C-alpha cells in the first residue's frame, strides 16, 4: 500500500471511531452547582507589618480630619466591633449621617463596601481615601494629610520605617497604609468555623439545628453565604423610611447632598435613602442595600442600614415575617425552639472581641530649618 493509501485508510478509521463514539462523550456533563452555604473563615491575610503599623497609628489619628477633631476610630470603635453603636452614624462637625456605621472585622473579605455597594471591596485604599476626604465624614484635603504627617515625629518615623528614610509622605500611600491595617482586623475563628472545615467539633444540639435551619427551612443561606455570611449583593427588604432622617435637618441635608453628588435625577425630590439606585440609576434597585456580614453581630448593634432594629431577636422576627412592605422576603414559620436555634448560631459567630491596641496621638513638633 502506498503512503497516500495508508494515510487515507488512517483518516477513514479515525472518522469511523468518531462516528461510533457516543454523543457528548468529549464534554462530560458539568457537576451540579453546590447550593450556597456558610463557609469557614480563610487563613489570615499576609500583610506588610511595618505598613500596617503605620496604618494603625493613622487610623486613630484625629488630625487626619479637616479640623483635627475626629479619626477613623471615631465611628469605628474597637470596643464595638469597629462600629459605633449608634442607629445612624455621626457626620463631620456641623453635619450628621443617614446610615448606620458597619463593623470592620474581616472587612478585607467583603466584595462590595458601603450599604449601597458603591465601592469595590478589593480596593480598600480607595475606600479609605473616600472616608478621609469626603465632606460628610472626615473632610480632609489629601495634601493637608501629607503635611500633618510630616509635622508629627512619631508618624514621620513610622512612615520612614515602612517606606524608607528618603521618602516624603504621599497621601495615596498613607491611605494604603490604613487599608493594610484593616487587613489585620480578622474576626476570630469559632467552633462553627472548625465544624465547617470538617474538624471534629462537638457542637451543641442547638447549633447543629441552627445550621440545618440556616441552610434549609429558614432559607438564610440564599443571601447569607460564604465566609462572612454575605453574598455581597443588594436586596430589598422593605425597610420603612427612617423617621430619624426625616425629622433631622442635618441628616436630611447630608442625604440630599449624597443624592446630588451621585447624580440622582431630581435629587431634591428624593427624600428617602434610595440605596443601590443612587449608584445604578436603575428603578429596580430602589431600596436595595447590600447584605451585611453575620460575623460579630452581638458587638455591632443596632442593625440594618438605618439602625432601626435594636436586637438580634428583632432582626430575626423582621426576616421571618417577610420583612416590610414591597420587600422581597418570603415569610417563614418557625417554632420557638427553631428561632432559638437560629439565634444561637448567630451568637456563636460572635465570640469575644480580640484585643486591638489603640494608638495615642503624639504631639506636633517644629520641623528643622530647611526641612521640607
Secondary structure, DSSP 8 states (H G I E B T S, - for coil): --HHHHHHHHHHHHHHHHHHS-TTTTS----------B----------HHHHHHHHHHHT-GGGSTTS---GGGTSBGGGTTB-S-SS-B-STT-B-SS-----TTGGG-SEESTT--EETT-HHHHHHHHHHSTTTT---HHHHHHHHHT-HHHHHHHHHHH-TT----HHHHHHHHHHHHTT------HHHHHHTT------HHHHHHHHHHHTTT-GGGTS-BTTT----EEE------HHHHT-HHHHHHHHHHHHHTT-TTGGG--S--BTHHHH--GGGTTEEE----TTGGGS-SBSTT--B-SHHHHHHHHHTT-STT---------HHHHHHHHHHHHHT-------------------TT--
